[in-house]
Amino acid sequence: MKYLERYCTWVCAVLLLLNLSLPALGQSEKAETLVGHWTFEKGVELEDLTGNFADIQLMGATIEDGQLDVDLGKWAIASGYDGPDIGEKTLVSWAIMDNLDVQKGSILTIDRLSDPTFDAIVFGERQHHRWMAGSGWFHRTQDPKPGFEEKKTGELIMMAISYTDDGGTARVQIYRNGDKIGDYTFGQFVTFDNEDAEAIWGKRHGGLGGGPGDLDAHIEDSRIYASVLSEAEIKKLLPDTLDVEARGKLATTWARLKTE
């Protein structure tokens, strides 16, 4: 009888631990589809942890205390993409807005090198102090409803935008802190191919020569998933954390970061 009591106690303890671990396990949501991941942490400040993009080039922007600091005329870019072609995708970026009146830039852009095509998490371009899914010539852009107007600086927020191929048309879903603030189907669905993609922070798009838009923000963590994350999956994400189910260089880097 005592053995049975001890066994039941042990099972309950294990179940409790598993339940407490569920939020952490959520960090591996579609981690195998990550094609770009930047944490800006010490030792990997300029690196894409997936190894698909070349190191970040700082164009006046700085990195300190694990954050990328972009400002008026100061931005960053990572070119040399050598990963799988990116079709359906989710852009995710955590940022602290330092000045809401420096606008029309992006906290994460995926940009083609070969033409003006891009998709981006853009702030304040068409609506003052509001987020949108930026795109070349607004080809995949509509004003999100209900949208969200930022009124405070200094808060860490997460923005995510997913792009689904709906029969050749793009379905765009926009999230702030895991809550959906926009959902529409509009414009041609596009892909970003191997050796024809770059990531940009601060500017809206534009390549090494720069381009339109500026922001004043600190960026904590940025990710490009080659898959569509659901609202539930996005809600589980946390910056600078990832379950070690991720494979290859990504898992090796995280193992090193966790022991430093």
Helices and strands as residue ranges (DSSP letters): H 2-25, G 26-28, G 31-33, E 34-38, E 57-59, E 62-64, E 67-70, E 75-78, E 89-97, E 105-111, E 118-123, E 131-135, G 136-138, E 156-166, E 169-176, E 179-188, E 198-202, E 217-225, H 231-236, H 248-259
